[in-house]
């Protein structure tokens, strides 16, 4: 790979963006899914007297366009909306489907909003982390999709009184608008059978990406709407923005429950629907999750640390070759670390992690070894030139800690992170790395406080 050329990771992600070109896809008789109009996948089921909307979308503007497209298929009125879960990329466009004064029931589980509630109760404000993870600050020429969608260039502005999703992001503005309408019909049982507009459907509790997740089962047409328990990517078992825990075993069990319905078609929360192969895909997804869980626990019992476990736990080749299990959005390595963190906690078994030098002191000792801060910088620059950006970044970070007011180490770290980010396949890790580099540059220019 020559300098300035796209890395294999970048090339594959550019290819991936075709997945999100706007399209209305016919899934089955009277079932349509919109892709590429908003971040999420948004569906319509056509019944005798009206239509049912599953996940109305992220933004009011994007969802209005979907409604226009759906209206070309049928002019029947919206009889109900179903939220598969409370993430605002699935709910924020709801007003586009509800006419002024119309009384449209909105279905969700009784624990709707539980993920944000947990974070809010803890008093935790995640600040810039969601912005870094989604890549809102990444310059346009470096921006690619997030592996399961192409997000808007600016975070949507929440115009609602109620907010059950992620809080408004700190740099929201000039962006599209969103407003999640509160659910009006909640259910607390495992399965609720409904008939809406002459359509029989089941809403089934399915904890996974969130605790409040459900799937919709349409028995007559053998379609399952999985919400965010499925999209064509390794599942995001731990979002880098930081969030409440996501239970990998429950997630796999929810896949299993969907599989037992014997579906033909699978509509995920993002990416284009799976037509005809639902069972094979669900089975592989479930098996892959259970494999990674088992292998992580097995390695942890052998006293391996998380750093060692990410090498130890590799998907078997027959699963690793499946594009819908690739690390586009979630990652196998992130899942391994998350399983370890949930079951074993922060201590990785290394006694030195019970007795650590504070970061600044570590950097002082490294500088002494390298011949001072200048030595660190020279070696960092040499490492970057020798195509060793991770080592370059580590050295530059030591220098930056010791000379926080100086531009040079900050800019060098930014350059190293840019190279690392450009080669990173997992999109959230990539975005986080590239966005962090941008922040360092703004800090060096005095435009942002370190
Ligand atoms: Zn989603």
Boltz pocket constraint, residues with backbone or C-beta under 6 A from the ligand:
constraints:
  - pocket:
      binder: B
      contacts: [[A, 40], [A, 87], [A, 89], [A, 90], [A, 228], [A, 269], [A, 270]]
      max_distance: 6.0
